[in-house]
Amino acid sequence: MERVSMKNFFRRFLPEKKHFTGVDIGIDQIKVAELEVVDGTPEVTALRMRPSPPGVWSDSFDEEGLVQVLKEVLNPDCREVITCIGSEKTVCRIVRFPRMSEKELWSAVKLEVQKYVPTPAGQLVIRYVRLDRAGEGDGGKRTGKPAEAGVGQRLQDVLLLAVPLATVYQYHGIFSRTGFTVAALDLQAFALWRIFGRNTPGNTAMVDIGAKTSHFVLLRDGQIRFLRLLPAGSENLAEITKELRRSLDYYSTHEKISVEKIILSGGISNPGDLIENLNGNLRIDTEVGVPDVDFTGDELYDPAYAVSVGLALREVAGSGRV
């Protein structure tokens, strides 16, 4: 007799979710992407953008102002959203550990996080993702045997994530006041990987340009190997080249690997000029990324929506939930 898991059992009776909303709240703009799964294929059905309230995510900003903008930009027919916590609020590090069991790794992760965050572990939401294997990190909630290492493999790269519990409550509370539920909190880096990086061969850098900061994510054969928040954005594009060179040189020195391609997204008003600048100064092929997702109706892809589209794809089967 065929054995059926409880999850698969209930899936036979519950309707499969087909509508997903990704919300990227930046300090300059709020970007929303709505996605629908049609015959198993994800299609972007709506893209909307509104200016963010002044000082959003600063220590003292007008939460009520953000609630009102979200009410304007979100679709009341889709009451669940997937959003991301800004990197300014998140501790995100890639650390190399010896291979060990999940239980041992979870203990090691909590100790390692305390090196970067003075906040007690009990006041943090801590997660980790193994970067050297497919699938989702289980966040230390399971125990098991140590992962078997391949020939010559004695270490593993692990992405550590830590967010103040108060920040998580704040995000959920703001969306709750708009009448929406946060189905998942994600990272910008994972959203970018989902739409540009999963099947990218070789050594590729993804750069998502914000108003004041930019996200730099380096991939090796489709796996995240390095990430950094660059202190330069669309308000000072002249600094992008310098910060990129610094990050590329650091990675090349430590990993002895050179980047072959740069994929751009985010707020790029003059992509041609930026591409020409990066090609000339870094000698690396550079292009504006285009996600492999269908856009229906009058919707046309804009690089500013890269993160919100990647967020909406998080819960779509086969789209690479991290």
Salt bridges, closest charged atoms under 4 A:
ASP24 OD2 - LYS31 NZ 3.60
GLU34 OE2 - ARG48 NH2 2.39
GLU36 OE2 - HIS19 NE2 3.99
GLU63 OE1 - ARG177 NH1 3.08
GLU64 OE1 - ARG177 NH2 2.66
GLU80 OE1 - LYS17 NZ 2.64
GLU102 OE2 - ARG130 NH2 3.15
GLU102 OE2 - ARG133 NH2 3.05
GLU112 OE1 - LYS115 NZ 3.13
ASP132 OD2 - ARG99 NH2 2.72
ASP138 OD2 - ARG142 NH2 2.65
ASP157 OD1 - ARG96 NE 2.66
ASP157 OD2 - ARG225 NH2 2.58
ASP186 OD2 - ARG194 NH2 2.91
ASP186 OD2 - ARG314 NE 3.46
GLU235 OE1 - LYS212 NZ 3.03
GLU239 OE1 - LYS242 NZ 2.87
GLU243 OE1 - ARG228 NH2 3.05
GLU243 OE2 - ARG246 NH1 3.50
GLU255 OE2 - ARG96 NH2 3.32
GLU287 OE2 - LYS261 NZ 3.30
GLU315 OE2 - ARG314 NH1 2.35
GLU315 OE1 - ARG321 NH1 3.81
